[in-house]
Amino acid sequence: MQAVFSHEFFESDRILVTGGAGFIGSAVVRYLINATPAAVLNLDSLTYSGSLSNLMDVTSSDRYLFLEADVNDSSVLAQALGDFTPTAIIHLAAESHVDRSIAESDPFVTTNIVGTHGLLKQSLVYWRGLGEGKREKFRFLHVSTDEVYGSLGNDGFFTEETAYAPRSPYSASKAASDHLVMAWVETYGFPAIISNCSNNYGFYQFPEKLIPLTIINGLSGLPLPLYGRGANVRDWLHVEDHVRALMLILRHGQVGRNYNVGGRNERTNLQVVEAICDALEALRPRAGGLYRDLIRFVEDRPGHDHRYAIDPTRMETELGWRAQESFSTGIEKTVKWYHDRADWWEPLRRRYDGRRLGLTSAPSI
């Protein structure tokens, strides 16, 4: 029988979210403040892809606190844990763009591996100092990616038992952080859980990623770059569906277990871009041609994984979660949001010009 759980939270819940000014992190913070009575401390170093503008509708809440800090700063972490006294930590702080990891791997090692290690060390000290009842309730949710599993052929799916086989500096750094989390569970009995999600999309996503880049370039009349022939396949998950899954994992997930979160929405990159073009056409017809005319195939990036596809059966059967957005409904809402919110993305595009970043011939290592 399929389990059915709710996302219940209480006034006593105090959630520390790392990376809460980023794309997924800000969606988590907005959900916690707008849909639950929990208090939230958002700890974020505000790197290029993090923005407090993602959180404008929650900053006035007396249950929301923000601390600009790096997860590598152990003294700040220790003080934040002691002062805020969280009942749970959702760890989202990470460098996450494959292209950037190919061009410059150092920040990925520093944040994703060293930063996670430092957070685990401080969290273990904090957890051990809690009273017995609070210690039993405490949870640490580490949010990871399906890219740790490597690349699939035309068939099959990633399950929680799939062996790790990362193929980019980004995915290797996330795989290492996953292993550290599980080592803390096995070695110290630390109450951690891991989630591995498929490709997210939705509102407030930094415009270097495929979907927002394509939407914004289309609205601006710029070329729509696609690696190779656009044949690479991804499983797409709307960020709000992802947040609902994370809430269930945090509340009802089993310590020491990992949960794959996928939308059952496989598309080739070309299909994704064509769907965006069609949605733009319906919303704002392009003068002098079609949005599809802007598609440009560019040299493929190194080590480009052919296909990712997640089997979310564990989430569906054990926790009763299912994605509510199909790709069609989700992409329509997402295109309209970016169309209506140039006030959000135009300042970002002045800092980032929309180039694909994965084609550097001499990466730093």
N, C-alpha and C positions, 0 to 999 in steps of 0.2 A: 504494500500500500504506500502511496506517495505521502510523504510528510507534508504538513502544512504548518508553517511558523509565521509569526508576525514580527514586525520590526520594532517591538516595544522598547522604549527607553524611558528613563525616569529622571526626576529632578536631581537625584543623587549621582547620576552619571556625569563623569568629567572626562572628555575625550581629547587627548593630545593628538593633533594631526600634523605630521611633518610634510612639508611641501604643499601646504594648503592654499597657496596662491597660484599654483599651477592649474593645468586643465582639469585633470581628474580630482586633484586635491580640493580645488575650489568648489567643484560639484558636491563633494562629500561635505564640506563645511556648510554650504548653502542648505543641503538637505538636513543636516543635524540642527541647524538654527531654525529653519523654517518649518520643519515637520516633527521635531521632537523637543522635549523640555531640557535636553542635555546642555551642559556648559562645554565650550570648545576653546582650546588654546591652539591657535594656528602658528606653528613655528616654521618660518620660511626665510631663506637667505636672499630672496628676490633676485635671482639670476635673470638672464635675458628673457626667459620664457614665463617667468612668474610676474603677476601684476595684481596689485591691490584693486584695480578696476574690475577684476573678476568677482569682487566681494562687496560691491557698493550697496547691495540690498540687505546685507547683514551687519554692517559695521556699527549700526546704531543700537544693536541688541546688547543688553547688559549681560548676556550669557556668552558673548564673543570677546575673546582677547587675541591680540596679535603680538608676536615677538619676532623681530627681525634677527635671525641667528642662523648659524651654520651647524649642521649635524656633526661636523668635525670638531666643534668647540666643546670639549668635555666639561669645562667648568660651567659654561652657560647651560648645558644640558642638565647637569646635576642640580643647579639652582632652580631651573624651570620645573623639573620633576618634583623637587621638594616644595616649591611654592604652590604649584598648581594641583598637586596630588591627584594625578589622573587615575581613573578606574580602568582605562584602556588607552592604547596607543595604536593609531593607524599610520603606518610608515609608508609614505608616498614620495618623500624627497628623493629625487633621482634625476640624473641626466638621461634623456630618453630617445634622442633622435639618432637613428643608425647612421645617417649621412655624416653628422657631426663627429660621431665616434670614429669613422673612417678617416676623417680629416685631422682629428686631434683626440687621441684616446685618453690623455692624462686626466681630464675632468671626470671621465667616466669611472676610472679606477679610484680617484680620490673621493668622489661622492658616493658612488654605488657600492663600493667594497669597503673602503676605509671608513666612510661615514656610517654605513650600516653597522660595522664592527664597533665603532665608538658608541653608537646609540644602544646597541645590545649590551655593552659593558655597563653603561650607566643605568639602563633599565633593569638589569639584573640586580644591581646594588639597591635600587629603589624598591623593587619587588620583594627582595629579601627582608627589607626593613618594614614592610607592611604588617599590620596585625593579621591574625589567622584568617578571619572572615574576609577581609579585603584582599588578602593574598590569593584566596581561592577564586575570587570573582575576577581578578585582573586578567586582561588579555592583551596580547601584542599581535596585531595583524600586519603582516608584511605583504605589500601589494607588488606583484611581479608580472611577468609577461609570458606569453606562449613562445616567444622567440628563443627561450632557453632550450627548447626541444629540438631546434635545428630546422631542417627542411623536409617536407613531405613530397612524395611523388604525386601522381594523379589520383591515387586512392588512399584511403585510411584516414585516421584522425589521431590527434594527440589525446592521450588519456593521462590520468594522474600517475600511471605506471610507466609512461614513456621515458626512456633514458634521456638524460640531458646530452645535447650535442650542439652547443652554441657555435655560430659561424661568423659573428661580427664582434668587434670590441664591445659594442653595447650589450649584446646578448651574453657575451662571456662575463661581463661585469655583473649582470643581473643573476646569472647562474651562480657565480661566486657568492653573492649576497644571500641567495636562497640556501646554499649549503651552510653558510654561517648561521642562519636562523635555525636550521634543523640541528646543527651541532649544539646550539644553546638548549634546544629542547632535550636532546639525548644526553648531553653532558651534565646540565644543571637542573633539568626538570622545568625549565622556563616555559610558561604557558603561551607559546606562540603558534600561529597558524599562518599558512601561506596561501595566497590566491594567485593564479596565473590566468591572465585575461587575454582575449584576442584583441585585434585592433579597435581602439575606441575612436568615436567621432561624436560631434555634437557642438553645443554652444561653448564659446570662450576657448576654443583650441587655437594654440599659437599657429600663425599662418606659414609655418615651414612644412607642416604635414600635408599629405596628399589632398585630403578633402578640402580643408580651408584654403589651401594654396590654389586649388583649381577654381573654387568659387570666387575668390577675390580676384584672381587673374582674369577670369571670365568677365566679371563685373567691370574690370578695368580695361577690357579689350586687349589683354596681353596673351602671349602664347601659353598653351597648357602643356607643360612638358611631361612626357611619360617615358620611363626607362624601358629600354629594349623595344619590344612590340606590345607592351602593356599586358603580357600574358601571365604575369605573376598573380597568384591567387591569395586572397586574404579573407578571413572570417570577420565580419564587421559587427561591432557591438556599440549600441548607443550608450553614451556615458551615463545617462540617467538609469538605464537598465543595469549598468555596471554598479552604480552606487547602491541600488536596491539589493544587488547580490552581496556587496560588501557588508551591508548592515546585517543581513542574515548570517553571513559567515562569522562576523564579530559576535553576534548574539548566540548563535546556536552551533557554530562549527566546532569540530572536535580538535582539541589541542594535539599538536604534532601531525596534523593532517594537512594536505593541500587540496585545493578546490579549483578546478578549471572552469572559467567563466567565458562562455562563448555565445554568440547570437544566433548560431545556425543560419548565417547569412553570407555564404561564400560568393565572392565575385572576383573576376579578374580586375586588375587595375584599369584596363580599358573600359570594362563595363561600368565601373564606378564613375569614371570621368564622363562617359557618355550619358549616364543617368543624371549627373550634375548638369551637363549641357542641356538636357531636355527639361529639367526643372527650371533652369534659368530662362529657357525659351518661353516656357509657360508664364513665368513671372514678369520678365522684361525682354520681349523679343529683340534680338540683335539687329540693328540697322545694317543693311548691306551684306547680309549673309547669316550663317548659322554659327552657334557657339562651337559646334563640332569642327568647324573649319579652322579653329584655333589650335587643335590638337597637334603637337609636335613630338615625334619619337626621337629620343636622345640616347646617347651611348649609355649602356647599362652600367650600374654601379658594381664595384667588386663584391663578390660573394653574395650576390642577391639571391636570397632563398626563394625557391620556386613556389612553394605553397605552404600556408599554415591553415589548419582546420582543427577546431577544438571539439571534443566530445564533452558536453556539459551534463552528462547523465547523472553524475554524483550530485551536482547542484540541484538538479530537477527532482531526483528521487529522495535524497536525504534531507534537503532543505526546502523543497517545494517551490523553487525559483524557476521562472521562465522569462525570457526576454519578451517585453510587451511591444517593442517596436520592431516591425519588419524593416528590411532595408529601404523599401519604397516609402513607408511613412516617415521613417527617421530622416532620410536624406531630404525629403520635401520640407520637413520642419527646419532642418539645418540650413538649407539653402535660403529659405525665407528669413531665418534669423540673421545670417550674414548680410543679406540684402538690406535688412532694416537697421543693422547696427554698424554702419560705417563709422559712427562716432567711437566705437570700441576698436575696430581693426585699423583704421587709417593711421593713428599714432604709432602702432606697431610696425606698419609697413614703411614708415619713414625711417625706422631703425633696421628693418630687414627687407631686402628688395625682392624677395621671392625666388632667388636662384636655388636650384637644387645643389646640394653641397657634397655629394658623394663621389665626385669624379676626379678628385685631386690625384695627381700622379705621384706625389711624394708625401705620403702621410707621415705625421709625427708619431713616433712610437716611444 
